[in-house]
Amino acid sequence: GPPQMSACIKLRDWEEGGYMNADKDNKEIGMPRGEILIGGPGVCDGYLVDPNAPDPDVVAKNRDEFVTIDGQRYFCTGDVGQYTPEGNLMIIDRKKDLVKLQQGEYVALSKVENVLKTSQYTALPMVYALSSMSYCIALICPNEGPLMKLAASLGVSGDLGAVCEDAKVVAAVLKDITAECKKGKLAKFEIPTKVILVAELWTPENELLTAVRKLKRREIVACHKAQIDK
């Protein structure tokens, strides 16, 4: 149903996910988009914290899930919405990085990415999965030094771009990250079964990272769609 008259609803830019209020000026989108924030008298100021024994998890939830903007307290829903030209608010995505795989298992992308960072060959990883998939894909900007040494040991020559596309090198990196994932006690469905090595590092300058160097997942997927779809 419609929101209450007393509700204050705001869309907050989510740069990492590629949803912005400025999308209304994008001819291909034409609607403002962002994380849905809800404020007003019907919204509490936060979760109750015992001043004598504060629970750090509750304190963290208050920090992450509530925000004050122009004197108004808002609850951050984690839902992504867009306003239609008629003024209707549509929920179009979920901010949290949980992905439900084909068989019903949930994968926390950042959890897997943190484990992938333990591989000597990984400089910057991003895990990709969809509900229509039964597995995860790891896109990795490699540590050039260790990767080139690996290539030489496998008899592979060429520049970084050529090395990243070599099947023997890719297989060796996949074997290494699989071992790291097992050490990190990831479940079988959380371990990527495909690796894509990316020669060009993702940066804020090429608009694949935010200004604070967080992954812009949609843009990265769009940039490497041909490799993902192989």
N, C-alpha and C positions, 0 to 999 in steps of 0.2 A: 504494500500500500504506500501512499504518499507519506513523506516525512511530516512530523508535527510542525505546527506553525512556529513553535519556539526553538526549533532546531537550527543551528548554524552549521551549514555544510560548506566545506572548502576543499578544493583540489590542490594538493601540494606537489610541486614538481618532483619527479623521481628520475633523476638524470641517469642513474645507472641502468634503469630499465628502459630508458628512451621514451618516457611519458612526460610531456611538458604542457603547461598551460599555453605556451606559444604554438602548440600544434594547431591551434585554431587558424593560424596564418599559413599553415602548410596546405597547399592546394590538394594534396593527395589525402589529407585527413580532414581538415576543416572544422575540427572540434577541439576544445581544450581538454586535456587529459592529465591525470595525476593520481596520487594516492588520496583516497577519500578520508577526510578528517571531519569528525562530528563534535560540535560543541553546543552549549546552551545549558539552561537550568536542569535539564534531565540527564546531564552527563556529570559524573563524579570528577573530583579533582585528581583522583588516583587511588591506588590500592592502600589499604590501611597498613601502616608500618608501626610496629611496637617500638616506641622510643627507647625503651630499656633494653631491648634485645632485637635490634633491627635485622630482618632477614635480608641478606645481600641479593637473593634472587628477586624478592619483591621490590627492593630498591632499584634494581636493574630494570624490572618491568615498568616501573613508574618513569624511569628515564627514557626508555625506548618507546613506550606506548602512549605517552601523554606529552603535549607540547603547549606552550603559551605563545599566542601570536596576537599582537596588538591588544594585550590585556585579556584576551579570551582563551580559556582553557579548552583544548581539543583532545579527543581520543583518536589515536592513529589506528585506523581499522586494519591496515595491511591489504585492503582491497584497492584495486586500481579501477577508476571510473572515467567516463567521459560524458560531457553534456551534449545532447543532440541539439540540432537547430531549433527544435520545439521546446527546449528547456528541460527535457527529461534526463535524469541521471542513470546511465547504464553501467553496470559492473562488467568489466571486460577482462580482468586479469587479477592475479594474486601476487602480492609483493614478495611474500616469503618464497624461498628457493626450493621448497619441497616439490618433487616431481613424482607422480604416480606412474609406475611402469605398467606395461601391458598385462602382467600377471598380478597386479595389485600391490606390489611392493613399493614403498616410498623411499626415494633417494634424496638425501640432503646434499645438494650440489657442493656447497661450501665445505662440508665435512670431507667429501672425497677430494676436493681440491687441496685442502690442507695436508692430506696424506701424500698427494702427488708431489707436493713441494719438497718432500724428503728425498726424492730421487736426485742424484747428482746431475742428471741431464735436464732437470726442469728449472727454468727461470720463472716462468709465469704460466700457470695452467688454467683452463676453463673446461668444466665438464658440461656436456650437452646430452639431454635426454628428452623424450616426449612420451606422452601416455600411449602413443601408438607403437612404441619401441619396447623391446624386451631386454635392452642392454644400454650401457652408457658409452659415450664417445669422449675421449680426452683430446682436447686441442691444446698443444703445448708450444709456447715460445721457449726454445731450448737454451741452456747454457752453452755458448758456442765452444769454449775451450774443451770441456769434457766430451761434447758431441763430436768434435773434429778428431779428437784422439780415438774415440770409439770407431769412427769411420775408417781411420788409418789402420786400426787393428783388424778391420774387416776387409781391407784391401780396396776401400772405396775412396776415390779422389774427387776433387772438384770444390766449388765454393759452397757456402752454407746452404744456398738454395738447392743445389744439386744433391747435397748430402741429406737434406730434409726429405727429399722425394725418393731416396734410395730404399728399396724394399728391405734389404738386409739391415740397414740402420734402423728403420722403423720397427722391424721385428725385434731387434735387440733392445730398443727403448721400451717397447711394450712388455717384454720379458722382465726388464728391470722394474718398471712401475708396478707390474703385477706382484712381484716379490715384495715391494714396499707396501702395497695395499694389504697383503697377507700379514706382514709384520704389524701393520696398523690395525689389524683385526677387523677389517671391513668384511661385510657379508659378500657372498659370491655375486649377488646381483648389483652390488655397489662398485665392483671392480670393472673399470672400462675394458671392453673387448676390442676396441679400435682406437688407434692413436693417429692423430694428424699433427705433424711437426710443421710449425709455422716459422718461416725464415725471418719475416719482418716483425720486429717486436711491437706489441700493442702499446700505444702511448696516448697521452691526452692530445698531442699534436696531430695524430692521425685519427683522432676522435673515436678510438676504440677503448679508451679509459676515460674516467671522469677526471676532473681537476685534482681530486684527492686520490687518484690512481686506483679507483674501483673499476671492476669489469663492466663494460657496457655490453651486456649479453646479446641483446637483439642485433646490435651493429656488428658484433664479432661473428655471429651466426650468418648474417647477410653477406659479410665479406668473404666467408669461407664456405658458402652454401654448396658450391660445386664439389668441393672435397668431401663435405659431409654427406652429400647425396650419392657418392660413388659406391 
